Amino acid sequence: MVLALLAVESGWGIHQRSDVSFVVSATTGPAGAGGANVTLHLRSTSAPLALNVGVISVTRPTIRPDRLFVLADPRYPALYTNGGATTLDGDAIRIASYLATLGNPIPVQTIMGSDARADLTADPHAAFAVIGLPAPDTLLSNSTSFLAAWVRAGGLLIWAGGPLGYASGHPGPGGSFAFANLGWTGQLLLAGYPLTDPARVAAPDTPTMRPPPPLDGTNASRLGSALSTQYYATPAGANVSELAAYGGLDAGFDSAPGAEGPAAPRTSIAYVPVGHGGILFFGGADITGYEGYVPFANGWITDGTAVISLDIALWLGLGAVPAGTYASSQRVSLGAGGSASCSFALPYANASFEWIVVDLTDSVLLAGATGFVPTG
């Protein structure tokens, strides 16, 4: 299979490179105990490449997102997007481009907060991204649990804007905004358990909830490495032990034990299965440091929402849910016109696997993804 190599341009969109293409093929053979060996053969036809090659096991849910809604409302306070609705409009375009590259071009559209409830009601199998904005309080507040019920019925919530479910509200007169925040209760309503900490968490102004920056994940999880995810902020991220106890998946970078007090390690990206749906949770918007969950001026991740866009597309582009049973990755270097192979020992043959190749030669270069079922 010949794949066109696409590149991220300074965090704003992608373009097809004319100087690079490469060929990837897969062969499988039997292994002991019912497993299979898969070998990926890669060949560059032009420029040198430094690749991260990942293989993961996946499940094929009966309900998958058929659309992605991105909340992009200029009347909402842009706490973490470093550009508000304009940035989010660009994110939606970028995610759509990535998804097309990955062969899963589901529709992507931006929506206003006032339209969100009607849009999600009309499409219960969509994905809904809240990136750096409060959620509409018609979906999430002390008076409604609509968003929680929508997820449990089969929706996918993508939350990247501080603690899960923390902030919501609606615009008021004269450019004002009326907050209806659930605070730390929001994560209990959406996930069903205290996701960020292993016990019911304290208010954000207590000393235990104000760890000093930097709050970054430094250790890539197996799944995060295989997916080539890039987002690394963990200040409000899911507690790794608590996540695993409830069947969630660590898809990001983990903070070091003790780095954030008893809550550590936390992960920068978590997938939380909830009922027939799930939540993809980014643990701190696009910033690295918090003081009472207000961003430090110098704490921004470089091209933060661009990184989030890439990781959202990598997740949705699979068209499946990664399973926690197998994830592995290898780094491969190819010279100009060179070739290389990398092998993975899969624990079982009768299952679906995905391979993902991301080129890290210049910034983040998305090479492509596809799936295969080993023959054993």
C-alpha positions in Angstrom: 0.0 0.0 0.0 1.4 3.4 -1.0 0.6 6.2 1.4 0.9 9.9 0.8 2.9 11.6 3.6 1.2 14.6 5.2 2.9 17.2 7.3 1.7 19.5 10.1 2.5 23.1 9.2 3.4 25.0 12.4 0.2 23.6 14.0 -2.1 25.0 11.3 -3.4 22.4 8.8 -1.6 19.9 6.7 -0.3 19.6 3.2 0.8 16.8 1.0 4.5 16.5 0.6 5.8 16.1 -2.9 9.2 14.9 -1.9 8.3 11.8 0.1 6.2 8.8 -0.2 6.7 5.3 1.2 5.5 1.8 0.9 4.2 -0.3 3.8 3.3 -3.9 3.6 2.6 -6.5 6.3 3.2 -10.3 6.5 2.1 -12.6 9.2 3.2 -15.9 10.4 2.3 -18.3 13.2 3.8 -18.1 16.7 3.7 -20.2 19.7 0.6 -20.4 22.1 -1.8 -19.2 19.4 0.0 -16.0 18.7 1.3 -14.4 15.4 4.3 -12.6 14.2 3.7 -9.6 12.0 6.4 -7.9 10.1 6.0 -4.4 8.6 8.1 -3.6 5.6 8.8 0.1 5.0 10.5 1.8 2.1 11.2 5.5 1.5 11.2 6.5 -2.2 13.0 9.8 -1.5 13.8 11.8 1.7 15.2 10.3 4.9 12.5 9.4 7.5 12.5 8.9 11.3 9.4 6.9 12.0 7.5 5.7 15.1 5.7 2.5 14.2 2.9 1.3 16.6 0.8 -1.8 16.6 -2.3 -2.1 18.9 -5.1 -4.6 19.4 -8.6 -3.1 18.8 -12.2 -3.9 19.3 -14.9 -3.1 16.8 -17.8 -1.6 18.7 -21.3 -1.8 17.2 -21.7 2.0 17.7 -18.9 4.3 16.5 -19.0 8.1 16.1 -20.6 9.1 12.8 -19.8 12.8 13.2 -17.6 15.1 15.2 -19.1 18.3 16.7 -16.6 20.8 17.9 -17.9 23.5 20.3 -16.7 26.8 18.9 -18.8 29.7 20.3 -17.3 33.2 20.3 -19.6 34.2 23.1 -17.9 31.7 25.5 -14.8 32.6 27.5 -11.7 31.0 25.9 -9.9 30.0 29.0 -7.5 27.5 27.5 -7.6 27.7 23.7 -5.3 30.7 23.3 -7.5 32.1 20.6 -11.1 31.1 21.3 -13.5 30.3 18.5 -11.1 31.3 15.7 -8.6 28.7 17.0 -11.3 26.1 17.3 -12.5 26.7 13.8 -9.0 25.9 12.7 -8.9 22.9 14.9 -12.0 21.5 13.2 -10.5 21.9 9.8 -7.3 20.3 10.9 -9.1 17.3 12.5 -11.1 16.8 9.3 -7.9 16.8 7.3 -6.2 14.3 9.6 -9.2 12.0 9.5 -9.3 12.0 5.7 -5.6 11.1 5.8 -6.3 8.2 8.1 -9.0 6.9 5.8 -11.9 7.6 8.2 -13.3 11.0 6.9 -16.3 11.4 9.3 -18.0 14.8 9.0 -16.6 17.5 11.3 -18.5 20.6 12.1 -18.4 23.5 14.6 -21.5 24.2 16.7 -22.7 27.0 19.0 -23.5 26.4 22.6 -27.2 27.2 22.1 -27.4 24.5 19.4 -25.5 21.8 21.2 -28.4 20.1 22.9 -30.5 19.9 19.8 -27.5 18.7 17.7 -26.5 15.9 20.2 -30.2 14.8 20.5 -30.4 14.5 16.8 -27.2 12.5 16.6 -26.8 10.3 19.6 -23.8 8.4 18.1 -21.7 11.5 17.5 -18.5 12.7 19.1 -18.6 16.0 20.9 -15.4 18.0 21.6 -15.2 20.6 24.3 -11.7 22.2 23.9 -10.8 24.9 26.3 -14.4 26.2 26.7 -17.0 25.7 29.4 -19.6 23.2 28.4 -23.1 24.6 27.7 -25.2 24.4 30.9 -28.0 23.1 28.8 -25.9 19.9 28.7 -24.2 19.9 32.1 -25.1 21.7 35.3 -26.7 21.1 38.7 -30.1 21.0 37.0 -29.3 18.7 34.1 -27.3 15.5 33.4 -28.1 15.4 29.7 -24.4 15.1 28.7 -23.8 12.2 31.1 -26.9 10.4 29.7 -25.9 11.1 26.1 -22.5 9.5 26.7 -24.0 6.4 28.4 -26.3 6.0 25.4 -23.4 5.8 23.0 -21.9 9.2 22.5 -18.2 10.1 22.7 -17.3 13.1 24.8 -13.9 14.7 24.1 -13.0 17.0 27.0 -9.9 19.2 26.8 -10.3 22.1 29.1 -9.3 21.6 32.7 -10.8 19.1 35.1 -13.4 16.8 33.6 -16.9 18.3 33.8 -15.7 21.2 35.9 -16.9 24.3 34.0 -20.2 25.1 32.3 -22.5 28.0 31.7 -24.1 30.3 29.1 -23.5 33.7 27.7 -25.3 36.6 29.3 -26.1 40.2 28.3 -23.4 42.7 27.3 -20.8 40.0 26.7 -21.1 38.5 30.2 -21.0 34.8 31.0 -23.1 33.1 33.6 -21.1 30.1 35.1 -23.0 27.1 36.3 -20.0 25.1 37.3 -20.4 21.6 38.9 -16.8 21.8 40.0 -15.3 18.5 41.1 -18.8 16.9 41.1 -18.7 17.1 37.3 -16.3 14.1 37.0 -18.5 12.0 39.2 -21.5 12.8 37.1 -19.8 12.0 33.8 -17.4 9.2 34.6 -19.2 7.8 37.7 -16.2 7.9 40.0 -13.5 10.4 41.1 -11.3 10.2 38.0 -8.6 12.7 38.8 -7.9 11.5 42.4 -8.3 8.1 44.1 -10.7 9.7 46.7 -13.3 12.3 46.6 -11.3 15.4 45.6 -11.1 18.6 47.6 -11.9 22.1 46.4 -9.3 23.4 44.0 -8.1 26.1 46.4 -6.9 23.6 49.1 -3.1 23.1 49.4 -3.2 19.5 48.2 -4.8 20.6 44.9 -2.3 23.3 44.1 0.9 21.4 43.2 3.7 23.5 41.7 4.4 23.5 38.0 5.6 21.9 35.8 2.8 19.3 35.7 3.9 17.3 32.7 3.8 13.7 31.9 7.3 12.4 31.2 6.7 8.6 30.7 4.8 7.5 27.6 2.3 4.8 28.3 2.4 1.7 26.0 -0.8 2.7 24.2 0.3 6.4 24.0 3.6 5.4 22.5 1.9 3.0 19.9 -0.6 5.8 19.0 2.2 8.4 18.8 0.1 10.8 20.9 1.7 14.1 21.6 -0.2 15.8 24.4 1.6 15.7 27.7 0.0 18.1 30.3 -1.3 16.3 33.4 -2.4 18.9 36.0 -6.0 17.7 36.0 -5.3 14.3 34.4 -6.8 11.0 35.3 -5.2 9.1 38.2 -3.6 6.1 36.5 -4.5 3.5 39.1 -8.1 4.7 39.4 -8.5 4.7 35.7 -7.3 1.1 35.4 -9.6 0.0 38.2 -12.6 1.1 36.2 -11.5 -0.4 32.9 -10.1 2.8 31.4 -7.1 3.2 29.1 -4.0 5.3 29.6 -3.3 6.8 26.2 -0.9 9.6 27.1 2.1 10.5 29.1 2.3 9.8 32.9 3.6 12.1 35.5 6.2 10.7 37.9 5.0 9.1 41.1 4.9 11.7 43.8 5.3 14.6 41.4 1.7 15.8 42.1 1.3 14.5 45.6 -0.9 11.4 46.3 -2.7 11.8 43.1 0.3 11.0 40.9 0.9 9.4 38.6 -1.7 11.1 36.4 -2.0 10.7 32.6 -2.2 13.4 30.0 -4.8 11.4 27.9 -7.3 8.9 29.2 -10.1 6.9 27.6 -13.0 6.3 30.0 -15.6 3.7 28.9 -19.0 4.8 30.1 -22.1 2.7 29.3 -22.3 2.3 25.6 -20.1 5.3 25.0 -17.0 6.9 26.4 -14.9 9.9 27.3 -11.6 10.9 25.8 -10.1 13.2 28.5 -7.1 15.5 28.1 -5.7 16.2 31.5 -5.3 20.0 31.5 -6.3 21.8 28.2 -3.2 23.0 26.3 -1.2 24.3 29.3 1.4 22.8 31.6 0.9 24.6 34.9 -2.0 25.5 37.1 -2.5 27.6 40.2 -6.0 26.8 41.4 -6.6 25.7 37.8 -5.9 29.1 36.3 -3.1 28.8 33.7 0.3 30.4 34.2 1.2 32.8 31.5 4.3 30.8 30.5 2.7 27.4 30.8 1.4 26.8 27.3 2.2 23.7 25.4 3.7 24.6 22.0 0.9 24.5 19.4 -1.3 23.1 22.2 -4.6 22.8 20.3 -2.8 21.6 17.2 -1.4 18.8 19.3 -4.9 18.0 20.7 -6.3 18.0 17.2 -3.7 15.4 16.1 -4.4 13.2 19.0 -8.2 13.4 18.5 -7.8 12.4 14.9 -5.5 9.5 15.8 -8.1 8.2 18.1 -11.1 8.7 15.9 -9.2 7.7 12.8 -8.9 4.2 14.0 -12.6 3.6 13.6 -12.3 1.3 16.6 -11.5 1.4 20.3 -8.0 0.3 21.3 -8.0 -2.7 23.6 -5.8 -2.8 26.7 -4.4 -6.2 25.9 -1.6 -5.3 23.4 0.2 -2.2 22.4 3.8 -1.9 21.2 5.9 0.5 19.2 9.3 0.8 17.6 11.4 3.6 16.2 12.6 3.1 12.6 15.0 5.2 10.6 15.0 5.2 6.8 17.6 6.7 4.6 16.7 8.4 1.3 15.5 5.6 -0.9 16.1 3.1 1.9 14.1 0.3 3.4 13.6 -1.4 6.8 11.5 -3.9 8.5 10.2 -4.2 12.1 8.5 -7.2 13.7 5.9 -7.5 16.4 5.1 -10.7 18.3 1.3 -10.6 18.8 -0.1 -12.6 21.7 -3.0 -14.0 19.7 -3.9 -14.4 16.0 -7.7 -14.3 16.0 -8.1 -10.6 16.6 -8.0 -7.3 14.9 -4.9 -5.1 15.1 -4.0 -1.7 13.8 -0.7 -0.3 12.7 0.1 3.4 12.9 3.1 5.1 11.4 4.0 8.7 12.4 7.1 10.5 11.0 8.8 12.7 13.5 11.5 14.0 11.2 10.1 17.5 11.1 7.7 18.4 13.9 4.9 15.9 13.6 4.5 14.3 10.2 1.4 12.1 9.9 2.2 9.1 7.6 -0.9 7.0 7.8 -2.8 4.2 9.4 -4.6 1.0 8.4 -5.7 -2.2 10.0 -5.2 -5.9 9.5 -6.2 -9.3 10.9 -3.4 -11.7 11.3 -4.0 -15.1 9.8 -2.0 -16.9 12.5 
